Amino acid sequence: VWQNGARKKVSEAHLDITHYSALTFEQLMQIEQEANKVVRAGKVITKNTQQKDIAEKKYGFHLYQGGVVPGNSLRIVNIADTDTEACCGTHCDNTSEVGLIKILSARRVTDGVVRLTYVAGDRALEELARQSTVIDTLANNLSVQHEHVVDTATSFFKQAISLQKRVANQGEQIFNYQMRLIMDDPQNKLFLCPTEIGRASCRERV
């Protein structure tokens, strides 16, 4: 993938990447695990200024994932054995300073571009606590242990869908039965054919 854009705020951040299709849940988990692996590794982050032509020869145009930087010199940010880019933003000195990373969502913003929204540090811990609260509430409402929430909720959902189909079928059967009762009454047949032509047509059909 290639970085297409990014935005960082205190509450959350997002990273836009080029990708030919939407990401699956399994892929998101792999990305999250890989990001946290780099964080836990405590890799050193160095920042220095280099002449643009020298930096381009050393690192290639991979430097410009965040966009082309004007001028003849570049501020180079290097995460040891991981990534090197030209960027003038604020950066940590070590990846461990970032803390836990938690991906909140992924969606396609345009054709070929997927936006990953995520939080880190204390915000990631808050998100995990929120998710734990949701699971705990569901477990209490369903009267099951946490590990059985998904199976129980899925079973209830399937039962609800099945009941909805049965209700719809029974409603249709009741309607057809009511219509047969109405049509079996000669007075109702005339009532259903108010015009003279309609009555004649009804009588012919009867």
N, C-alpha and C positions, 0 to 999 in steps of 0.2 A: 504494500500500500504506500501511498504518498500523502503527506500532510497537505490539507487543502485550506486550513484555517484553524484558529483557536481563540478561545476567550477564557480568561480566568477571573473569577470573582471570589469574595470571601465565602459566600454561601455555596457556590458550586462552580464548576468549570465545564467546558466542552472542547472536544477535539474533533475536527472534521477530517475525514480520510477519504481518499479515492478508493472505491471498491465496486466491483461489477454487480454485486447483489447485496441484499440485506444480510445482516449477521445473525446466526443462530444463537440460541441461549448457550449452547456448549462452546461456541467460539468466543462469546463474551466472557465466559468463565475462564477460558484459556488465556485471554488477553489480561484479565484481572490478575490471575495467578502469576503471569510473567512479569507484570508491572510490580507486583508486591515482592517478587523474588529479587528484582533489581534494587528495590528499596531496602530490603533486609540485608542485602549484600554490603550495604554501606559503601558504595563506590564513590570515589573522590570526584568532585566536579571542579574543573579548572576553567578560569576565564582569562583570556588575554587578547590583545589586539595584534592583528597581522595584516600585512599588505594583501590586498585582494588577489592579485595575480599569484602570489606565493601560496595563499590559502587554497585557492581553486586548484592549483596543481597538486597540492598535498591531499585534499579531501574530495575534490570533484564538485559538481553542482548539487550534490546531496546537501551541501551547506545551506541551500536556499529553500528548504522545505517550508520555512515560515514566510517566504517571500524574498524577492531580490532586494538586497540592501544597497542603497546609493552610496557614492563616495569611493575613495581609493583604498580605504582601510576597513577591516571587518573586526567586530568583537566576536571572538570564537569561544563558544561554550562547549566543553568536552566532558562527557560522562565516561569515565574510564572503561574501555573495552565494550562500549555500548552504543554511543551516538555522539555525533559532532555536528553542530549547526551554528550558523551565524545569527546572533540574537543580541539585542541591546536591553532585554528585559531583566527583571530581578531573578536571581537564581540562588539556590542553596549551595553550600560548600560540600555537602555530602548527601547522598540519596536517602540516608536514614532519617534526615531531618523532615522528610515529607510525611512520614507516618503511613498508616494504613490507607490504601486506595480502594474505593468502592464504586463500581460502575452502577449508575442509576438506570440508564436507559440507552437504547440505540435506535435511531430512526433515519430513514433516507430523507435528506433535505432536498436533493435534486437527483436527477439520473446520474448514477456513478459516484455519488457522494453520501457517506454515512456519518452521522453526528453521534459521537459518544459523549454522553453527559455523565460526570462523575464528581465525587467528593473525596476529600483526603483529610487525614489527621483527625481532629476532634469531630468534624462534620461526618466523617465516615463512621466513627463510633456512635454518633447520634443516630445515623441511619440504621445501623445494625440493631440498636436498642429499639427503634421504631418497628423494625421488621419482627423482632422477637416479641414485642407487645402484640402485634397482629396475630402471630401464630398462637400465642398464649390465649388470646381472646377467642380465637376459633376453637382451640382445644377445649376450653371451658364450655363454650356454647354447644359443642358437639359431644361433650362428655367423654373425651378420649384422650389418650396420651399424645404428646407432641408428635411423636414419630408416626402416628396413625392419622394425622389430620388430613393429609393429601388423599389417602385411600378412602377415608370416610366421606370427605367432601365430594370426591368424584362419584362415589356410590349414590349419595343423595342427589347429585346433579343428574345422573342417568335416570334415577327413579322419577325425578320431577319431569324430565323430558318425556318419559314413557307415559306418565299420568296425563300430561298435556295432550299427547296424541290420542289417548283413550277418551278423554273428555271431548276433544274435537270430533272424534268418530261417533261418540254417543249423541252429541248435539246434532250431528247430521242425520243420524238414524231417527231421533225424536222428531226432527223437522219433517222428514219424509213420511213418518207415521201420521203426523198431524195433517199433512197435505192429503194423504190417502183418505183419512176420515172425512175431511172437508169435501173432497171430490166424490165420495160415496153417497153424500146427501144431495138429492136432486135439487133442493132449494138453493143450496150453496153453489151448485153448478151454474144455475141461472144468475146468481148474484155475481159470480166470477166473470160472466159474459153480459155486461150491461146493455150493449147495443143490440138492435134487432138482428143485424147481420151476425153479431157475435153469438147470440142465443141460438140462431139457426145452425151456426157452425158447431157450437157445443153439442146441440142435440144430435147432429150428424155423427160427431165423434163418439158420443155416448151410445 
